[in-house]
Amino acid sequence: MLAGIRTSILLPLLLVAACDGREESAIDNLANGANSTQVENNVRAEAMALMEPLNPPAPGTPGGLPVDPAPLAEGSIDPDSAQGAAQVVQGYYGLLEEKRFEDAQDLWDPEGAIGAQDDAHFEARFRGFGEIHANIGAPSDPEGAAGSSYVTVPVQLYGRIKANGKPFYTLRQVVLRRVNDVPGSTETQRRWHIESIAAYVPPKVPPGDNAAEPPKAISMTDGMADKP
């Protein structure tokens, strides 16, 4: 039965290859000992190469991250600093890119609604995406409130819609929180955790600044970390 299923999967792949003149490579691969999974992966890779390339807008252009003279720093960073918070965001989207959803969820506040959600529901948020990538912007200065510190990090999110391979681009902002070094706080509480992810809100511009632009329309991917 399993062999029949594998054959039924392989046949459409060979037919697809035949339509665009690559039937010889697929058949040759089989003749040279490649299994159906290897052939399937090869055909998928060739199909991906024909897709519209991902080209996220550049910083300072519509849809791009704000231009900042102090982008995310590299190398050794104080984990309690704003740059440390930005590194958490960088790690979060890196895990999503690798489809390591359970590890990504661990970077949310474990006591929050999303951090405490069951793994299956969290993973379901991303089932509509074939690829997820992100460019991380410069973090805000930490702000304190009620014994905690907060940092906001802008993110340019982009990738492909799974159903049709079409690119998507959107701007988000990630708010992170850590409990300050106060008596009774735990090591876990003193680490940066994701508190919320929402649509990007441009910084307020003083009145009279002609460079101010109205907020851009947000793509279908907005709210992907807010919906159950």
C-alpha positions as CSV (number, residue, x, y, z in Angstrom):
1,M,0.0,0.0,0.0
2,L,2.8,2.4,0.9
3,A,4.5,1.8,-2.4
4,G,1.3,2.6,-4.2
5,I,1.0,5.9,-2.3
6,R,4.6,6.8,-3.1
7,T,4.0,6.0,-6.8
8,S,0.9,8.2,-6.9
9,I,2.9,11.1,-5.4
10,L,5.8,10.6,-7.8
11,L,3.6,10.4,-11.0
12,P,2.3,14.0,-10.8
13,L,5.9,15.2,-10.2
14,L,7.1,13.5,-13.3
15,L,4.2,14.9,-15.3
16,V,5.0,18.4,-14.0
17,A,8.6,17.9,-15.0
18,A,7.5,16.7,-18.4
19,C,5.5,19.9,-19.0
20,D,8.4,22.2,-18.7
21,G,11.1,20.0,-20.4
22,R,12.7,18.6,-17.3
23,E,11.4,15.0,-17.6
24,E,14.8,13.7,-18.5
25,S,16.4,15.0,-15.3
26,A,13.7,13.5,-13.2
27,I,13.8,10.1,-14.9
28,D,17.6,10.1,-14.9
29,N,17.6,10.8,-11.2
30,L,15.4,7.7,-10.6
31,A,17.6,5.6,-12.9
32,N,20.7,6.7,-10.9
33,G,19.3,5.5,-7.7
34,A,17.4,8.6,-6.3
35,N,14.3,7.8,-4.4
36,S,10.9,9.5,-4.9
37,T,11.5,11.9,-2.0
38,Q,14.8,13.2,-3.6
39,V,13.1,13.6,-6.9
40,E,10.2,15.5,-5.3
41,N,12.6,17.8,-3.5
42,N,14.5,18.5,-6.7
43,V,11.3,19.4,-8.6
44,R,10.1,21.6,-5.8
45,A,13.5,23.4,-5.7
46,E,13.2,24.0,-9.5
47,A,9.7,25.3,-9.0
48,M,10.8,27.7,-6.3
49,A,13.5,29.1,-8.6
50,L,10.8,30.1,-11.0
51,M,8.7,32.0,-8.4
52,E,8.7,35.8,-8.0
53,P,11.8,36.6,-6.0
54,L,11.5,38.0,-2.5
55,N,12.4,41.7,-2.5
56,P,11.5,43.5,0.7
57,P,11.4,47.3,0.5
58,A,14.6,49.0,1.5
59,P,14.9,51.0,4.7
60,G,13.5,54.5,4.4
61,T,11.2,53.6,1.5
62,P,7.4,52.8,1.8
63,G,7.1,49.4,3.5
64,G,10.7,49.5,4.6
65,L,12.1,49.8,8.1
66,P,12.8,53.3,9.4
67,V,16.3,54.5,8.8
68,D,18.3,54.5,12.0
69,P,21.9,55.4,12.6
70,A,22.2,52.7,15.2
71,P,20.9,49.4,13.8
72,L,21.0,46.1,15.7
73,A,24.5,45.7,17.0
74,E,26.6,42.6,16.4
75,G,28.9,40.8,18.8
76,S,28.8,40.8,22.6
77,I,25.7,42.6,23.9
78,D,24.4,43.1,27.4
79,P,21.3,40.8,27.5
80,D,19.5,43.3,29.8
81,S,19.9,46.2,27.3
82,A,17.6,47.3,24.5
83,Q,20.0,45.6,22.1
84,G,19.6,42.4,24.1
85,A,15.8,42.7,23.6
86,A,16.3,43.1,19.8
87,Q,18.4,40.0,19.8
88,V,15.5,38.1,21.3
89,V,13.3,39.3,18.4
90,Q,16.0,38.3,15.9
91,G,16.1,34.8,17.5
92,Y,12.3,34.6,17.5
93,Y,11.9,35.2,13.8
94,G,14.9,32.9,13.1
95,L,13.1,30.1,14.9
96,L,9.9,30.8,12.8
97,E,12.0,30.7,9.7
98,E,13.3,27.2,10.7
99,K,9.7,26.2,11.6
100,R,10.8,25.6,15.2
101,F,7.5,26.8,16.6
102,E,7.7,25.3,20.0
103,D,11.1,27.0,20.7
104,A,9.7,30.3,19.3
105,Q,6.8,30.2,21.6
106,D,9.1,29.9,24.6
107,L,10.3,33.5,23.9
108,W,6.8,34.8,24.7
109,D,5.8,35.8,28.2
110,P,5.0,32.4,29.7
111,E,2.2,33.9,31.8
112,G,0.6,35.6,28.8
113,A,-2.2,34.3,26.6
114,I,0.1,33.4,23.7
115,G,2.9,32.1,25.8
116,A,0.6,29.8,27.7
117,Q,-1.3,28.6,24.6
118,D,-1.0,24.9,23.6
119,D,1.6,24.1,21.0
120,A,-0.8,23.1,18.3
121,H,-2.8,26.4,18.4
122,F,0.4,28.4,18.4
123,E,1.8,26.5,15.3
124,A,-1.6,27.0,13.6
125,R,-0.9,30.7,13.4
126,F,1.7,30.1,10.8
127,R,0.2,27.3,8.7
128,G,-0.7,29.7,5.9
129,F,3.0,30.7,5.2
130,G,5.4,28.8,3.1
131,E,8.3,31.0,4.1
132,I,8.8,33.5,6.9
133,H,11.8,35.9,7.1
134,A,12.4,39.1,8.9
135,N,14.7,42.1,9.0
136,I,15.1,43.6,12.5
137,G,15.2,47.3,13.1
138,A,16.8,49.4,15.9
139,P,15.1,49.0,19.3
140,S,13.6,51.9,21.3
141,D,15.1,53.1,24.5
142,P,13.8,51.1,27.5
143,E,10.8,52.6,29.3
144,G,9.9,51.7,32.8
145,A,6.5,51.0,34.4
146,A,5.4,49.2,37.5
147,G,8.8,47.6,38.2
148,S,9.3,46.4,34.6
149,S,11.1,47.7,31.5
150,Y,9.7,47.7,28.0
151,V,11.4,47.9,24.6
152,T,9.7,48.2,21.2
153,V,11.5,46.7,18.2
154,P,10.3,47.3,14.6
155,V,10.4,44.3,12.2
156,Q,10.0,44.0,8.5
157,L,8.3,40.7,8.0
158,Y,8.3,39.0,4.6
159,G,8.0,35.6,2.9
160,R,5.6,33.6,0.8
161,I,1.9,32.6,1.1
162,K,1.8,28.8,1.2
163,A,-1.2,28.4,-1.1
164,N,0.2,30.2,-4.1
165,G,3.9,31.1,-3.4
166,K,3.2,34.8,-3.7
167,P,5.4,37.1,-1.6
168,F,4.1,39.1,1.3
169,Y,5.6,42.1,3.0
170,T,4.5,43.9,6.2
171,L,5.8,46.0,9.0
172,R,5.3,44.9,12.6
173,Q,6.4,46.0,16.0
174,V,7.4,43.7,18.9
175,V,7.0,44.9,22.5
176,L,9.3,43.1,25.0
177,R,9.2,43.2,28.7
178,R,11.5,42.2,31.6
179,V,11.1,42.6,35.3
180,N,13.7,44.9,36.8
181,D,16.3,43.6,39.2
182,V,14.1,43.8,42.3
183,P,14.0,41.6,45.3
184,G,11.8,38.6,44.8
185,S,12.1,38.6,41.0
186,T,13.2,35.3,39.3
187,E,15.9,34.8,36.7
188,T,13.2,34.0,34.1
189,Q,11.2,37.2,34.9
190,R,14.4,39.2,34.5
191,R,14.9,38.0,30.9
192,W,13.3,39.8,27.9
193,H,10.1,38.1,26.8
194,I,7.8,39.1,24.0
195,E,4.7,40.8,25.4
196,S,2.9,41.6,22.1
197,I,3.2,41.8,18.4
198,A,1.1,44.3,16.4
199,A,1.0,46.5,13.4
200,Y,3.9,49.0,13.1
201,V,3.1,52.5,14.4
202,P,5.5,55.2,13.1
203,P,7.1,57.4,15.7
204,K,5.3,60.6,16.4
205,V,6.7,63.4,14.3
206,P,6.7,67.0,15.6
207,P,4.1,69.3,14.0
208,G,5.3,71.0,10.9
209,D,7.6,68.2,9.8
210,N,6.7,67.7,6.1
211,A,8.5,64.3,6.1
212,A,5.7,62.7,8.1
213,E,3.8,60.1,6.1
214,P,0.3,58.6,6.9
215,P,0.4,55.0,8.1
216,K,0.6,52.4,5.3
217,A,-2.1,49.8,4.7
218,I,-1.3,46.5,6.5
219,S,-1.2,43.2,4.7
220,M,-3.1,40.0,5.3
221,T,-0.4,38.8,7.7
222,D,-1.2,41.4,10.4
223,G,-2.5,40.0,13.5
224,M,-0.9,36.6,12.9
225,A,0.4,36.6,16.5
226,D,-2.8,38.0,18.0
227,K,-5.5,35.7,16.7
228,P,-6.5,32.4,18.4
